[in-house]
Amino acid sequence: MTSTGIKFFRTRDAEAIMETLIDIYAEVRADRLHEPHYSIAQYSERLARHASEPGWEALIGYDGAEPIGYTYVNTLQPDDRWWRRMTTPLWAGCNETPTVALKEGMLRLPWRGQGLAERGHDELLAARPEEQATLLVNPLAGDGKVKALYEAWGYREISVQQPSVDGPVLTAMLRRIREPSSTEGSHVSGQQDVRLP
């Protein structure tokens, strides 16, 4: 399997791709499906809830007719529970900056290690109107390699949260997508760095 010929398709029609997303999830998470938080039932419930939230959009990669992976996002509102669940206070205005949340991303094993996850991630964010992107990652996933991958993509740790009682404690990360429409405040130099208080 090579990255040559991989095509990405964007959609806001969750119903049309629900089965494909569930199939990919079940394959990637096969070793954890017995755990309540990772069960197909829990994932299906989360997916349906996320798909009903503002700004939901997915990007699916295909190698010919074979789906290889996906990522999906939502727009966060300033009063979204995403912000309220943070265990440490965020700087003033963080939740007021237009933000998209990367809610889920999966890539099937045969297509890993070719830069396809980053390519899909970047393609999805490039057409989004928001100024910053945020995500949650299990810091133990892949012995820390998943978090390190997101750091290589420009994300920085901002807090932690535990969205569900049966789920792991997750690291909240943030990165700039584009420069803000306002020049107020300071930020770490570099296009993808987060704004600081």
Long-range contacts (C-beta under 8 A, 24 or more apart in sequence): 1-63, 1-68, 1-110, 1-111, 1-114, 2-114, 3-111, 3-114, 3-115, 3-116, 3-119, 5-63, 5-64, 6-61, 6-62, 6-63, 6-68, 6-111, 6-116, 6-119, 7-61, 7-62, 8-59, 8-60, 8-61, 8-62, 8-119, 8-120, 8-123, 8-124, 9-59, 9-60, 9-62, 10-57, 10-58, 10-59, 10-124, 10-127, 11-57, 11-58, 11-59, 11-60, 12-56, 12-57, 12-58, 14-47, 14-48, 14-51, 14-56, 14-58, 15-51, 17-58, 17-60, 17-70, 18-44, 18-47, 18-48, 18-51, 20-60, 20-67, 20-70, 21-47, 21-58, 21-60, 21-70, 21-72, 22-47, 23-67, 24-67, 24-69, 24-70, 24-106, 24-108, 25-104, 25-106, 27-108, 28-106, 28-107, 28-108, 28-109, 29-106, 35-166, 36-166, 37-164, 37-166, 37-167, 37-168, 46-104, 47-104, 50-74, 50-103, 50-104, 55-100, 57-124, 57-128, 59-120, 59-123, 59-124, 61-107, 61-111, 61-116, 61-120, 63-111, 67-108, 68-107, 68-108, 68-110, 68-111, 68-116, 69-105, 69-106, 69-107, 69-108, 69-111, 69-116, 69-117, 69-120, 70-104, 70-105, 70-106, 70-120, 71-102, 71-104, 71-105, 71-106, 71-117, 71-120, 71-121, 71-124, 72-102, 72-103, 72-104, 72-105, 73-100, 73-101, 73-102, 73-103, 73-124, 73-125, 73-128, 73-133, 74-100, 74-101, 74-103, 75-99, 75-100, 75-101, 75-130, 76-100, 76-101, 76-134, 82-134, 85-161, 85-162, 85-163, 86-158, 86-159, 86-160, 86-161, 86-172, 87-159, 87-160, 87-161, 88-159, 88-160, 90-158, 90-159, 91-195, 91-196, 91-197, 92-197, 93-185, 93-195, 94-158, 94-174, 94-195, 97-131, 97-132, 97-180, 97-195, 98-129, 98-130, 98-131, 98-132, 99-130, 99-131, 99-132, 99-133, 99-134, 99-174, 100-125, 100-128, 100-130, 100-132, 100-133, 100-134, 100-177, 101-133, 101-134, 101-135, 102-133, 102-134, 102-135, 103-135, 117-149, 118-153, 121-153, 125-177, 128-177, 130-177, 131-176, 131-177, 131-178, 131-179, 131-180, 131-181, 132-174, 132-175, 132-176, 132-177, 132-194, 132-195, 133-174, 133-175, 133-177, 134-158, 134-172, 134-173, 134-174, 134-175, 135-172, 135-173, 136-161, 136-163, 136-170, 136-171, 136-172, 136-173, 137-170, 137-171, 137-173, 138-168, 138-170, 138-171, 139-170, 139-171, 140-168, 147-171, 147-173, 153-192, 154-190, 154-192, 154-193, 156-188, 156-193, 156-194, 158-194
